[in-house]
Amino acid sequence: MAGTINRDDIAAVRERAPIEEIIGQHVSLKSAGVGSLKGLCPFHDERSPSFHVRPAAGRWHCFGCGEGGDVIEFVMRMDGLPFAEAVEYLAERAGVTLRYEAGGRRGSESGASMRRRLLEAHRVAAEYFVEQLGSPEARIARDFLRERGFDGEAAAHFGCGYAPQGWSHLTDHLRRKGFTEPELKASGLVSEGQRGVYDRFRGRLVWPIREVTGDVIGFGARRLHEDDQGPKYLNTPETQIYKKSHVLYGIDLAKGAIRSERTTVVVEGYTDVMACHLAGITNAVATCGTAFGEDHVKVVRRLMGDTGQAQIKVGSTGAKVVFTFDGDEAGQNAALKSFALDQQFLAQTFVAVDPEGMDPCDIRQRDGDDAVRRLMERRVPLFEFVIKASLAAHDLETPEGRVAALRTATPIVAQIRDRALRPEYARRLAGWLGMEPADVLRAVSRAGERGSAPQGQPAGQGGQPAHRPDDGPPPMDPETGQIMTVSAARPNPRDPVVRAEALSLGVLLQAKADIAQDPMTLGIVAELARDSFTAPQYGQIFDAVVAAGGPGAAVADWVGAVEEQAGPDLAPLVSQLAVTPLPHDKPSELGHYARSVLARLLDLAITRRTADLRGRMQRAGAGTDAAQEAFAEIIRLETRRRQLREVE
């Protein structure tokens, strides 16, 4: 079992990974003021840039869609990686050696070094195969591609290559590059016989299989020569870096379209992926020598944002997965297996099958790009395809056949995730069978009662929070010491007082180093409290600032520490405040600017406190001890106000 990554190492990755460079690989960033960058959000369609990056704070936030976080969260969202894999990906680029706890040292120096070596071996092999595709021997591979409508430019785009005949051409090449025998054996690029290791791929057309990050982790190879006794397609075996149940061919090229269109097209082969992409369907991917399974579902869901946090809308705006299958029995069986995975998607699932049983590559070769696009447009819901496939196994011309078909099809209808659609498809089933709709509806209902139907949608769907907002500020948890936060509507940005409060939290999060060096500013911060903020959420975040140690604390990931104290409900708002551009134009004056902003906030708090004291004096009556105490406090506060205005 993989161990937990050491917290200090995670913090080092956040600190050393240059967030502006990582994000800049995907987003064109321009200056948005001192220490702030902005660009078009990669997670939703927009014409005006609302995506901001604050390198000094190590945070990004989109003011359009509300997404935000640190560099690790960006890689997770952008490349669809789990947390640990995102950290490992960034660690390699930041030069951080990860340590693992509570489960072994998967990230030990030898393990991390081996992964880097295997990735490097595959990079070298991919370049070698591409170079060999231009050799005289590889004419058979070039002809294969050309006959299927793929020219040299297409081959280069997809990284196609050729593995030469012989026993050890690639092996010898890798040895000359300094790779050792244990590394060659671990890579999956070689096989082992009685006389040692030899090339796994020989005399074949090869496709590089890449992770979502773009790193080559394996190859798929197609037989070309008649004397090749091996399988038609040969893939890399399971290795440290290649797990076929997690891999989708073309995911590195398709991830952008999958994310923006919230649609994934799953085809059956490498050439089908090529045909779809060249026809403009750039969200097409394929499995690599295995059926589409649960781990593939997880990859696709992360890229589409199919997380279960919001209800997927029916229609063109909802997330969709489109499967393409051959029209034969094997294709129908594949559709049935995919239907078993349907419940793991919130996305709508469809099937696109050519009436003549042709795959996308054959369709494009015969009829052109438009025909491939028309195939996708003719898609039908997956459950409709499965229902009709089940009916095709029965003779609907006889009463016995229709009854048998009904018994086969009703459990399928009962499994349709959207309960509102079940009656509609029950009525369609009645029409296909030539039966009374009421009889079919009753049969579907009985099938659902027997446990075939799912238990409804997850809580918290439809864009509504799972819990209602709390009107008052939550207290501290007496056992954990954590701030108890809840979801609530964002403070009103049009309120000038609320804007001043947001600005104050912005400087506390973004100007920590400058504040820590100024005793006067630290003194102002010490006088602030939760009731210095009129917006309850801002008061809670200020409590989180204090709980994280305040701006004078020696904390490497300051914003992350505040987010942790604030809790998951308020973390997005903390992230937003940490990247909101501050209205000042000189980095050298940031400390003075922060002091004036915080002094203004304390001034407003004093105004409210003074008004409360005057009310107390009136209620207590002139000459009473309570009135005199309130008056003395007013005098002290007014003195402090004058001092603050001198600061401003």
Rosetta blueprint (number, residue, H / E / L):
1 M L
2 A L
3 G L
4 T E
5 I E
6 N L
7 R H
8 D H
9 D H
10 I H
11 A H
12 A H
13 V H
14 R H
15 E H
16 R H
17 A L
18 P L
19 I H
20 E H
21 E H
22 I H
23 I H
24 G H
25 Q L
26 H L
27 V L
28 S L
29 L L
30 K E
31 S E
32 A L
33 G L
34 V L
35 G L
36 S L
37 L E
38 K E
39 G E
40 L L
41 C L
42 P L
43 F L
44 H L
45 D L
46 E L
47 R L
48 S L
49 P L
50 S L
51 F E
52 H E
53 V E
54 R E
55 P L
56 A L
57 A L
58 G L
59 R E
60 W E
61 H E
62 C E
63 F L
64 G L
65 C L
66 G L
67 E L
68 G E
69 G E
70 D L
71 V H
72 I H
73 E H
74 F H
75 V H
76 M H
77 R H
78 M H
79 D H
80 G L
81 L L
82 P L
83 F H
84 A H
85 E H
86 A H
87 V H
88 E H
89 Y H
90 L H
91 A H
92 E H
93 R H
94 A H
95 G L
96 V L
97 T L
98 L L
99 R L
100 Y E
101 E E
102 A L
103 G L
104 G L
105 R L
106 R L
107 G L
108 S L
109 E H
110 S H
111 G H
112 A H
113 S H
114 M H
115 R H
116 R H
117 R H
118 L H
119 L H
120 E H
121 A H
122 H H
123 R H
124 V H
125 A H
126 A H
127 E H
128 Y H
129 F H
130 V H
131 E H
132 Q H
133 L L
134 G L
135 S L
136 P H
137 E H
138 A H
139 R H
140 I H
141 A H
142 R H
143 D H
144 F H
145 L H
146 R H
147 E H
148 R L
149 G L
150 F L
151 D L
152 G H
153 E H
154 A H
155 A H
156 A H
157 H H
158 F H
159 G L
160 C L
161 G E
162 Y E
163 A E
164 P L
165 Q L
166 G L
167 W L
168 S L
169 H H
170 L H
171 T H
172 D H
173 H H
174 L H
175 R H
176 R H
177 K L
178 G L
179 F L
180 T L
181 E H
182 P H
183 E H
184 L H
185 K H
186 A H
187 S H
188 G L
189 L L
190 V E
191 S E
192 E E
193 G E
194 Q L
195 R L
196 G E
197 V E
198 Y E
199 D E
200 R L
201 F L
202 R L
203 G L
204 R E
205 L E
206 V E
207 W E
208 P E
209 I E
210 R E
211 E L
212 V L
213 T L
214 G L
215 D L
216 V E
217 I E
218 G E
219 F E
220 G E
221 A E
222 R E
223 R E
224 L L
225 H L
226 E L
227 D L
228 D L
229 Q L
230 G L
231 P L
232 K L
233 Y E
234 L E
235 N E
236 T L
237 P L
238 E L
239 T L
240 Q L
241 I L
242 Y L
243 K L
244 K H
245 S H
246 H H
247 V L
248 L E
249 Y E
250 G L
251 I H
252 D H
253 L H
254 A H
255 K H
256 G H
257 A H
258 I H
259 R H
260 S H
261 E H
262 R L
263 T E
264 T E
265 V E
266 V E
267 V E
268 E L
269 G L
270 Y H
271 T H
272 D H
273 V H
274 M H
275 A H
276 C H
277 H H
278 L H
279 A L
280 G L
281 I L
282 T L
283 N L
284 A E
285 V E
286 A E
287 T E
288 C L
289 G L
290 T L
291 A L
292 F L
293 G L
294 E H
295 D H
296 H H
297 V H
298 K H
299 V H
300 V H
301 R H
302 R H
303 L H
304 M H
305 G L
306 D L
307 T L
308 G L
309 Q L
310 A L
311 Q L
312 I L
313 K L
314 V L
315 G L
316 S L
317 T L
318 G L
319 A L
320 K E
321 V E
322 V E
323 F E
324 T E
325 F L
326 D L
327 G L
328 D L
329 E H
330 A H
331 G H
332 Q H
333 N H
334 A H
335 A H
336 L H
337 K H
338 S H
339 F H
340 A H
341 L H
342 D H
343 Q H
344 Q H
345 F L
346 L L
347 A L
348 Q E
349 T E
350 F E
351 V E
352 A E
353 V L
354 D L
355 P L
356 E L
357 G L
358 M L
359 D L
360 P H
361 C H
362 D H
363 I H
364 R H
365 Q H
366 R H
367 D H
368 G L
369 D H
370 D H
371 A H
372 V H
373 R H
374 R H
375 L H
376 M H
377 E H
378 R L
379 R L
380 V E
381 P E
382 L H
383 F H
384 E H
385 F H
386 V H
387 I H
388 K H
389 A H
390 S H
391 L H
392 A L
393 A L
394 H L
395 D L
396 L L
397 E L
398 T L
399 P H
400 E H
401 G H
402 R H
403 V H
404 A H
405 A H
406 L H
407 R H
408 T H
409 A H
410 T H
411 P H
412 I H
413 V H
414 A H
415 Q L
416 I L
417 R L
418 D L
419 R L
420 A L
421 L L
422 R H
423 P H
424 E H
425 Y H
426 A H
427 R H
428 R H
429 L H
430 A H
431 G H
432 W H
433 L H
434 G L
435 M L
436 E L
437 P H
438 A H
439 D H
440 V H
441 L H
442 R H
443 A H
444 V H
445 S H
446 R H
447 A H
448 G H
449 E H
450 R H
451 G H
452 S H
453 A L
454 P L
455 Q L
456 G L
457 Q L
458 P L
459 A L
460 G L
461 Q L
462 G L
463 G L
464 Q L
465 P L
466 A L
467 H L
468 R L
469 P L
470 D L
471 D L
472 G L
473 P L
474 P L
475 P L
476 M E
477 D L
478 P L
479 E L
480 T L
481 G L
482 Q L
483 I E
484 M L
485 T L
486 V L
487 S L
488 A L
489 A L
490 R L
491 P L
492 N L
493 P L
494 R L
495 D L
496 P H
497 V H
498 V H
499 R H
500 A H
501 E H
502 A H
503 L H
504 S H
505 L H
506 G H
507 V H
508 L H
509 L H
510 Q H
511 A L
512 K H
513 A H
514 D H
515 I H
516 A H
517 Q L
518 D L
519 P H
520 M H
521 T H
522 L H
523 G H
524 I H
525 V H
526 A H
527 E H
528 L L
529 A L
530 R H
531 D H
532 S H
533 F L
534 T L
535 A L
536 P H
537 Q H
538 Y H
539 G H
540 Q H
541 I H
542 F H
543 D H
544 A H
545 V H
546 V H
547 A H
548 A L
549 G L
550 G L
551 P L
552 G L
553 A L
554 A L
555 V L
556 A L
557 D L
558 W H
559 V H
560 G H
561 A H
562 V H
563 E H
564 E H
565 Q H
566 A H
567 G L
568 P L
569 D L
570 L L
571 A H
572 P H
573 L H
574 V H
575 S H
576 Q H
577 L H
578 A H
579 V H
580 T L
581 P L
582 L L
583 P L
584 H L
585 D L
586 K L
587 P H
588 S H
589 E H
590 L H
591 G H
592 H H
593 Y H
594 A H
595 R H
596 S H
597 V H
598 L H
599 A H
600 R H
601 L H
602 L H
603 D H
604 L H
605 A H
606 I H
607 T H
608 R H
609 R H
610 T H
611 A H
612 D H
613 L H
614 R H
615 G H
616 R H
617 M H
618 Q H
619 R H
620 A H
621 G L
622 A L
623 G L
624 T L
625 D H
626 A H
627 A H
628 Q H
629 E H
630 A H
631 F H
632 A H
633 E H
634 I H
635 I H
636 R H
637 L H
638 E H
639 T H
640 R H
641 R H
642 R H
643 Q H
644 L H
645 R H
646 E H
647 V H
648 E L
